[in-house]
Each structure stands twice: as C-alpha cells, then as structure tokens.
Amino acid sequence: MKRAKSGSRVVYIPGNHDEMFRQFSGLDFGGVEIRRSAVHETADGRRLLVLHGDEFDAVVMSQRWLAFLGDAAYTFLLKLNVAINAVRRRLNLPYWSLSAHAKHKVKDAVAFISRFEETVATAARKRHLDGVVCGHIHTAEQRDFDGLAYYNDGDWVESCTALVEHPDGRMEILRWSEEVLARTTEIREEAA
C-alpha cells in the first residue's frame, strides 16, 4: 500500500491459497487493484499475461477435495521444513526445502508441471501476448515455448524465489538460498 500511495501501480492477483479475496476482483483498495489477471508491458515492450495460474490446474478446478488434501499435506511439509532447517542451521548447512524435494521426487508431479506450463503458455498465445508470468505450482522457471516466454516466479515460502524485471526488460529469477550462500561466503572470505 505504501508503494501504491507513492504512485506505483500495484495489482494483487489472488490464487487458490487466498481465493477469498477473489470476490473483490475489479475493486481497488488504497490504490491496490485486485484482479484475476493483468497484462504487464516490460521495459523492452513485450506484453506479458500475469495471473496466478490455478485456473489451469485440473485438480484445483474439478476435484476440490483432492486439492484441499494436497494443500493440507503441503502445509504439513512446510511446518516440518521449519524444524528441519532449524537443525540444518545448527549444523551450519544451507537452507533445504523438504516440500520442494518431495514434489521433485514425484513422477506425476513432473508430468503435471510440464502440462501446466504448456497450457498457461497457450492461453497467453491465444490472447496474442508475448509471454506469461504465473506462480501456482511453486516451481521457478524461465522457458520458451516457440517464441512465447513463460515465467514462473516460484514462491517465497517453499523455494524462496522471486521474479524481477531489470531496467532493460530482461527477466531474472532470484534464488534467495543462493544469494544467502554467496553473501555468507563473501563474509567468510573477508574475515579470513
């Protein structure tokens, strides 16, 4: 809200974890626009569809009970992850995501992610846009689908990733665990 008050355009796009806010789509609160999707124009002139992405998830859309079960299991893994990483910190080991590890080990999840990415990219292509930015599957990724850019920012809870646009329009995924490791290494080298 602070950025919105200072003149920045702020668009909030609720997803399946905060879907109660979807009922406010089309409204503005304190300069924050609540929308189901938006089109962002990058500094280099590309037009990107920005959305959460859960509307392309067949499980979320057609088998809500399975989505709730998956959400409960995911929440449990996140809580367990806190304990695991507390121990890892004491052992001077870097951050590690149990939930991300579990997802990567599940073969069906890999196939789902591939289908999801292609489906979301197709939706942007049908709207004659240059690419898409989404989240939902919590897997940070930059891909090209026959000239159409696909960006998934991952998430800040499980994988500690974010998507940023540079002043020249170039997009980059930031991985906080790598940033922390680089800073820690730099500090150790300076101290040595």
C-alpha positions as CSV (number, residue, x, y, z in Angstrom):
1,M,0.0,0.0,0.0
2,K,3.0,2.3,0.6
3,R,4.1,1.8,-3.0
4,A,0.6,2.5,-4.3
5,K,0.4,5.7,-2.3
6,S,3.8,6.8,-3.8
7,G,2.5,6.4,-7.3
8,S,3.4,2.8,-8.3
9,R,0.8,0.7,-9.9
10,V,0.1,-2.3,-7.6
11,V,-2.0,-5.2,-8.8
12,Y,-2.9,-8.0,-6.4
13,I,-3.9,-11.3,-8.1
14,P,-5.3,-13.8,-5.5
15,G,-4.7,-17.5,-6.1
16,N,-6.0,-20.7,-4.6
17,H,-4.4,-20.1,-1.1
18,D,-6.1,-16.7,-0.8
19,E,-9.2,-17.2,-3.0
20,M,-11.5,-15.4,-0.5
21,F,-10.1,-12.2,-2.0
22,R,-11.3,-13.1,-5.5
23,Q,-14.8,-11.8,-4.6
24,F,-13.2,-8.3,-4.6
25,S,-11.8,-8.6,-8.2
26,G,-12.3,-5.4,-10.1
27,L,-12.1,-3.3,-6.9
28,D,-9.3,-1.0,-5.7
29,F,-8.3,-0.8,-2.0
30,G,-6.0,2.0,-1.0
31,G,-4.6,2.2,-4.6
32,V,-4.1,-1.6,-4.8
33,E,-6.0,-3.1,-7.7
34,I,-7.5,-6.6,-7.2
35,R,-7.7,-8.5,-10.4
36,R,-7.9,-12.1,-11.7
37,S,-5.2,-11.3,-14.3
38,A,-3.4,-8.3,-15.8
39,V,-1.2,-7.5,-18.8
40,H,2.3,-6.1,-18.0
41,E,4.4,-4.3,-20.5
42,T,8.1,-4.8,-20.0
43,A,10.7,-2.1,-20.4
44,D,11.6,-3.7,-23.8
45,G,8.0,-3.5,-25.0
46,R,6.9,-7.1,-24.5
47,R,3.3,-7.8,-23.3
48,L,3.0,-10.5,-20.6
49,L,-0.1,-12.0,-19.2
50,V,0.2,-12.1,-15.4
51,L,-2.0,-14.5,-13.4
52,H,-1.8,-16.9,-10.5
53,G,-2.4,-19.9,-12.7
54,D,-4.6,-22.2,-10.6
55,E,-7.4,-21.7,-13.1
56,F,-5.4,-24.0,-15.4
57,D,-5.0,-26.7,-12.7
58,A,-7.4,-29.5,-13.4
59,V,-7.2,-30.9,-9.9
60,V,-8.0,-27.5,-8.3
61,M,-10.9,-26.9,-10.7
62,S,-12.5,-30.4,-10.9
63,Q,-11.5,-32.3,-7.7
64,R,-11.6,-29.7,-5.0
65,W,-11.4,-32.3,-2.2
66,L,-8.1,-33.6,-3.6
67,A,-6.8,-30.0,-3.8
68,F,-7.7,-29.5,-0.1
69,L,-6.0,-32.8,0.8
70,G,-2.9,-31.8,-1.2
71,D,-2.9,-28.3,0.4
72,A,-3.1,-29.9,3.9
73,A,-0.2,-32.2,3.1
74,Y,1.8,-29.3,1.7
75,T,1.1,-27.2,4.8
76,F,2.3,-30.0,7.0
77,L,5.5,-30.4,4.9
78,L,6.1,-26.6,5.3
79,K,5.8,-26.8,9.1
80,L,8.1,-29.8,9.2
81,N,10.5,-27.9,6.9
82,V,10.9,-25.2,9.6
83,A,12.1,-27.8,12.1
84,I,14.4,-29.5,9.6
85,N,16.0,-26.2,8.7
86,A,16.4,-25.2,12.3
87,V,18.6,-28.3,12.7
88,R,20.4,-27.6,9.4
89,R,21.2,-24.1,10.6
90,R,22.8,-25.5,13.8
91,L,24.8,-27.9,11.7
92,N,25.9,-24.9,9.5
93,L,24.1,-26.3,6.4
94,P,22.3,-24.2,3.8
95,Y,18.5,-24.0,3.5
96,W,16.8,-27.0,2.0
97,S,13.1,-27.4,1.2
98,L,11.5,-30.7,2.1
99,S,8.3,-29.8,0.3
100,A,10.2,-28.9,-2.9
101,H,12.2,-32.1,-2.6
102,A,9.1,-34.2,-2.2
103,K,7.5,-32.6,-5.3
104,H,10.5,-33.2,-7.4
105,K,10.6,-36.9,-6.4
106,V,7.0,-37.5,-7.6
107,K,7.0,-38.5,-11.2
108,D,3.4,-37.5,-11.8
109,A,4.2,-34.0,-10.5
110,V,6.8,-33.6,-13.1
111,A,4.4,-34.5,-15.9
112,F,1.8,-32.2,-14.4
113,I,4.2,-29.3,-14.3
114,S,5.0,-29.8,-18.0
115,R,1.4,-29.9,-19.0
116,F,0.6,-26.9,-16.8
117,E,3.4,-24.8,-18.3
118,E,2.3,-25.6,-21.9
119,T,-1.4,-24.9,-21.1
120,V,-0.6,-21.5,-19.5
121,A,1.7,-20.5,-22.4
122,T,-1.1,-21.5,-24.9
123,A,-3.5,-19.2,-23.1
124,A,-1.1,-16.2,-23.5
125,R,-0.6,-17.1,-27.2
126,K,-4.4,-17.1,-27.8
127,R,-4.5,-13.6,-26.4
128,H,-1.7,-12.5,-28.8
129,L,0.7,-11.7,-26.0
130,D,4.4,-12.3,-25.9
131,G,4.5,-14.3,-22.7
132,V,3.1,-15.2,-19.3
133,V,4.0,-14.7,-15.7
134,C,2.4,-17.0,-13.1
135,G,3.0,-18.9,-9.9
136,H,0.7,-21.6,-8.5
137,I,2.9,-24.7,-9.0
138,H,5.7,-23.1,-6.8
139,T,8.4,-24.1,-9.4
140,A,10.5,-21.1,-10.5
141,E,11.2,-21.4,-14.2
142,Q,12.0,-19.5,-17.3
143,R,11.2,-21.2,-20.6
144,D,10.5,-20.5,-24.2
145,F,7.5,-22.1,-26.0
146,D,8.1,-21.5,-29.7
147,G,8.9,-17.8,-29.1
148,L,6.5,-17.3,-26.2
149,A,8.1,-16.5,-22.9
150,Y,7.0,-18.5,-19.8
151,Y,8.0,-17.2,-16.4
152,N,7.0,-18.8,-13.1
153,D,8.2,-16.9,-10.1
154,G,8.1,-19.9,-7.8
155,D,7.3,-18.7,-4.3
156,W,8.8,-17.0,-1.3
157,V,7.8,-19.7,1.2
158,E,8.9,-23.0,-0.2
159,S,11.7,-22.2,-2.7
160,C,12.5,-18.6,-1.7
161,T,12.4,-17.4,-5.3
162,A,11.2,-14.2,-6.9
163,L,11.0,-12.9,-10.5
164,V,12.4,-9.5,-11.2
165,E,12.5,-7.3,-14.3
166,H,15.7,-5.3,-15.0
167,P,15.5,-1.8,-16.4
168,D,16.3,-3.2,-19.9
169,G,13.3,-5.6,-19.7
170,R,15.4,-8.7,-19.0
171,M,13.7,-11.0,-16.6
172,E,15.6,-12.9,-13.9
173,I,14.7,-15.5,-11.2
174,L,16.3,-14.7,-7.9
175,R,17.0,-17.6,-5.6
176,W,17.4,-16.4,-2.1
177,S,19.2,-19.5,-0.8
178,E,21.9,-18.9,-3.4
179,E,22.1,-15.2,-2.5
180,V,22.5,-16.1,1.2
181,L,25.2,-18.6,0.4
182,A,27.1,-16.1,-1.8
183,R,26.9,-13.4,1.0
184,T,28.0,-15.9,3.7
185,T,30.9,-17.0,1.5
186,E,31.9,-13.4,0.8
187,I,31.7,-12.5,4.6
188,R,33.9,-15.6,5.4
189,E,36.4,-14.7,2.8
190,E,36.6,-11.1,4.0
191,A,37.1,-12.3,7.6
192,A,39.9,-14.7,6.6
